[in-house]
Amino acid sequence: MDAAIRKTIGRNVRKIREASGLSQIKFAMLTGLSRASVVNIESGDKGYNINLLDRISTFSNYKVEQICSTDLKIPKNLREILVNHHRADLSNYATLNETPALVYAINYHLLESTFFESPREINEIKLFFERLGWRYLGTSIQNALKRMPDKVLIEEHELKMRTYTYRSFLYNKYL
C-alpha cells in the first residue's frame, strides 16, 4: 500500500475515532482490533491487513472506499449516529454512552458552545462538563487545552495570581 494512502487512511481513522468520542483503547475494543493496530493505522507508518479496515468500516458504518478518500466528511453528530446504529448491540451501545474522550468533549461541545466565548476558569469548565454528565480532572482539562493553541486562548487572570482563563480562540479573532 502506498505511503500517502496509508497516511490518508490514518488521518481518517483518527478523525472517525475522535468524532466518536473514543480513546484508542475503546475504539480498538469496539472494532475488535488491538490498540497497537489502531496506533499503527492512525500513524500511517506501517502496513496492515485490509481486514482491519473492514472491521473499522463495520463499526463506523463508513465504506472502506470512504475511509481511503482524501475528502472524507465527518458529521459533528457522529457519536450520536453511532449510538443509534449500535443500539441493538448492548456492549457497543453501553461503551458509546460512557463519558467520551476529553478531546471530543472539548472539540464537539465546549468549543461549539457560546459558553466558551468569554474567559472561563478551569472550575467553570469542569462544571460545564459535569452538567453534561461527564467528569474530568481540572489538570486533564488544562493539559488538553494547552495542546490546542490554534483553538484556545489562554491568558493570566486579571485579578487572581497563578490563575489562567481560557476561551475560544475563534471568538477572539472577531474582537
FIBA-490709 format. One line per field, with one value per residue (C-alpha): x, y, z; residue number from 1. Coordinates in Angstrom, 1 decimal. Last residue first. Example, Ala and Ser with C-alpha at 12.3 -4.5 7.8 and 13.67 -1.06 7.14 Angstrom:
// FIBA-490709
east	[13.7 | 12.3] .
north	[-1.1 | -4.5] .
up	[7.1 | 7.8] .
nr	[2 | 1] .
This chain:
// FIBA-490709
east	[-13.0 | -13.6 | -10.5 | -11.2 | -14.3 | -12.1 | -9.6 | -12.3 | -11.7 | -9.5 | -8.6 | -5.5 | -4.7 | -1.3 | -2.4 | -6.1 | -7.3 | -6.7 | -6.4 | -3.4 | -4.5 | -5.0 | -6.7 | -7.9 | -8.3 | -4.9 | -3.1 | -4.9 | -2.3 | -2.8 | -6.5 | -5.7 | -3.3 | -5.8 | -8.7 | -6.5 | -5.5 | -9.1 | -9.9 | -12.8 | -16.4 | -19.1 | -22.8 | -23.4 | -23.8 | -20.5 | -18.8 | -19.8 | -18.9 | -15.3 | -15.2 | -16.2 | -13.5 | -10.9 | -11.5 | -13.5 | -13.0 | -16.0 | -16.9 | -16.7 | -20.3 | -21.4 | -20.8 | -19.0 | -15.6 | -17.0 | -19.1 | -17.5 | -13.9 | -13.7 | -15.8 | -14.1 | -10.6 | -11.8 | -12.6 | -16.3 | -18.0 | -19.8 | -22.8 | -20.6 | -19.5 | -23.0 | -24.1 | -21.1 | -21.9 | -25.7 | -25.5 | -29.1 | -28.5 | -25.3 | -26.5 | -28.3 | -25.1 | -23.1 | -25.3 | -25.0 | -21.2 | -21.1 | -23.0 | -20.5 | -20.6 | -17.3 | -16.7 | -13.9 | -12.3 | -8.9 | -10.7 | -9.4 | -12.1 | -14.7 | -13.6 | -13.6 | -17.3 | -18.3 | -20.7 | -18.3 | -18.2 | -18.4 | -15.9 | -13.5 | -13.7 | -13.3 | -10.2 | -8.6 | -9.4 | -7.3 | -4.2 | -1.7 | 1.3 | 3.2 | 3.7 | 0.2 | 0.2 | -3.5 | -3.2 | -0.3 | -2.0 | -5.2 | -3.3 | -1.4 | -4.7 | -5.8 | -8.7 | -12.3 | -13.8 | -15.4 | -12.3 | -9.9 | -12.1 | -12.1 | -8.3 | -7.7 | -9.9 | -13.4 | -15.5 | -16.9 | -15.5 | -12.1 | -12.3 | -13.6 | -11.0 | -8.3 | -9.5 | -9.4 | -5.9 | -4.6 | -6.4 | -4.8 | -1.3 | -1.7 | -2.7 | 0.4 | 2.6 | 1.3 | 0.0] .
north	[41.1 | 38.7 | 36.6 | 36.2 | 34.0 | 31.5 | 31.5 | 30.0 | 30.9 | 30.0 | 31.9 | 31.4 | 31.5 | 32.0 | 35.3 | 36.2 | 39.6 | 39.8 | 36.0 | 35.2 | 34.3 | 31.1 | 31.4 | 28.1 | 26.9 | 27.2 | 26.8 | 23.4 | 21.4 | 23.8 | 23.0 | 19.3 | 20.0 | 22.3 | 19.8 | 17.0 | 19.2 | 20.0 | 16.3 | 15.2 | 14.2 | 14.0 | 14.2 | 17.1 | 19.4 | 18.0 | 19.2 | 22.8 | 22.4 | 21.4 | 24.4 | 26.7 | 25.1 | 25.6 | 29.3 | 30.8 | 33.8 | 34.6 | 32.8 | 29.4 | 29.3 | 30.1 | 26.4 | 24.7 | 24.9 | 23.2 | 20.5 | 18.9 | 19.9 | 20.0 | 16.9 | 15.0 | 15.8 | 14.7 | 11.2 | 10.4 | 9.6 | 6.3 | 6.0 | 4.6 | 1.9 | 0.9 | 0.8 | -1.3 | -3.9 | -3.7 | -4.3 | -3.4 | 0.4 | 0.2 | 2.5 | 4.8 | 5.3 | 5.5 | 8.4 | 10.1 | 9.9 | 11.1 | 14.3 | 16.7 | 14.9 | 13.5 | 14.2 | 12.2 | 14.2 | 12.3 | 9.0 | 5.8 | 5.7 | 6.4 | 3.5 | 1.2 | 2.1 | 4.1 | 2.5 | 3.2 | -0.4 | -2.3 | 0.1 | -0.2 | -4.0 | -3.9 | -1.6 | -4.4 | -6.9 | -4.8 | -6.1 | -3.6 | -1.7 | 0.6 | 4.4 | 5.6 | 6.7 | 6.1 | 2.5 | 1.6 | 3.1 | 1.3 | -2.0 | -1.5 | -0.9 | -4.4 | -4.6 | -5.9 | -2.6 | -1.8 | -2.8 | -0.9 | 2.2 | 1.8 | 1.6 | 4.4 | 6.7 | 7.2 | 10.3 | 9.1 | 12.3 | 11.3 | 7.8 | 8.9 | 11.6 | 9.1 | 6.7 | 9.4 | 10.6 | 7.0 | 6.3 | 9.4 | 8.5 | 4.9 | 6.3 | 8.6 | 5.6 | 3.5 | 0.0] .
up	[18.7 | 15.8 | 16.2 | 19.9 | 19.2 | 17.2 | 20.1 | 22.3 | 25.9 | 28.8 | 31.9 | 34.0 | 37.7 | 39.3 | 40.8 | 40.7 | 39.4 | 35.7 | 35.2 | 33.0 | 29.5 | 27.4 | 24.0 | 22.7 | 19.1 | 17.5 | 20.8 | 21.3 | 23.4 | 26.3 | 26.3 | 26.8 | 29.7 | 31.4 | 31.0 | 32.4 | 35.3 | 36.1 | 36.2 | 34.0 | 34.9 | 32.3 | 33.0 | 30.6 | 33.6 | 34.7 | 31.5 | 32.1 | 35.8 | 34.8 | 32.5 | 35.4 | 37.6 | 34.9 | 34.7 | 31.9 | 29.6 | 27.3 | 24.1 | 25.8 | 27.0 | 23.4 | 22.7 | 19.8 | 21.5 | 24.7 | 22.9 | 19.9 | 20.3 | 24.1 | 24.8 | 21.9 | 23.2 | 26.7 | 25.5 | 26.0 | 29.3 | 28.6 | 26.2 | 23.4 | 25.7 | 26.6 | 23.0 | 22.0 | 24.7 | 24.2 | 20.4 | 19.3 | 19.8 | 17.7 | 14.8 | 17.2 | 19.4 | 16.1 | 14.9 | 18.2 | 18.1 | 14.5 | 15.4 | 14.0 | 10.7 | 9.3 | 5.6 | 3.9 | 1.2 | 0.8 | 0.5 | 2.0 | 4.7 | 2.1 | 0.0 | 3.1 | 3.5 | 6.6 | 9.0 | 11.9 | 13.3 | 10.0 | 8.4 | 11.3 | 11.0 | 7.2 | 7.7 | 9.8 | 7.1 | 4.7 | 6.6 | 7.8 | 6.6 | 8.9 | 9.0 | 8.7 | 12.4 | 12.7 | 11.3 | 13.6 | 16.7 | 15.9 | 15.4 | 18.7 | 20.5 | 19.2 | 16.9 | 17.5 | 16.4 | 19.7 | 21.7 | 19.5 | 19.7 | 23.5 | 23.6 | 21.1 | 23.2 | 21.9 | 21.4 | 18.1 | 16.4 | 17.8 | 16.4 | 13.0 | 12.7 | 13.7 | 11.1 | 8.5 | 9.4 | 9.3 | 6.0 | 4.4 | 5.8 | 4.5 | 1.1 | 1.0 | 2.0 | -0.9 | 0.0] .
nr	[175 | 174 | 173 | 172 | 171 | 170 | 169 | 168 | 167 | 166 | 165 | 164 | 163 | 162 | 161 | 160 | 159 | 158 | 157 | 156 | 155 | 154 | 153 | 152 | 151 | 150 | 149 | 148 | 147 | 146 | 145 | 144 | 143 | 142 | 141 | 140 | 139 | 138 | 137 | 136 | 135 | 134 | 133 | 132 | 131 | 130 | 129 | 128 | 127 | 126 | 125 | 124 | 123 | 122 | 121 | 120 | 119 | 118 | 117 | 116 | 115 | 114 | 113 | 112 | 111 | 110 | 109 | 108 | 107 | 106 | 105 | 104 | 103 | 102 | 101 | 100 | 99 | 98 | 97 | 96 | 95 | 94 | 93 | 92 | 91 | 90 | 89 | 88 | 87 | 86 | 85 | 84 | 83 | 82 | 81 | 80 | 79 | 78 | 77 | 76 | 75 | 74 | 73 | 72 | 71 | 70 | 69 | 68 | 67 | 66 | 65 | 64 | 63 | 62 | 61 | 60 | 59 | 58 | 57 | 56 | 55 | 54 | 53 | 52 | 51 | 50 | 49 | 48 | 47 | 46 | 45 | 44 | 43 | 42 | 41 | 40 | 39 | 38 | 37 | 36 | 35 | 34 | 33 | 32 | 31 | 30 | 29 | 28 | 27 | 26 | 25 | 24 | 23 | 22 | 21 | 20 | 19 | 18 | 17 | 16 | 15 | 14 | 13 | 12 | 11 | 10 | 9 | 8 | 7 | 6 | 5 | 4 | 3 | 2 | 1] .
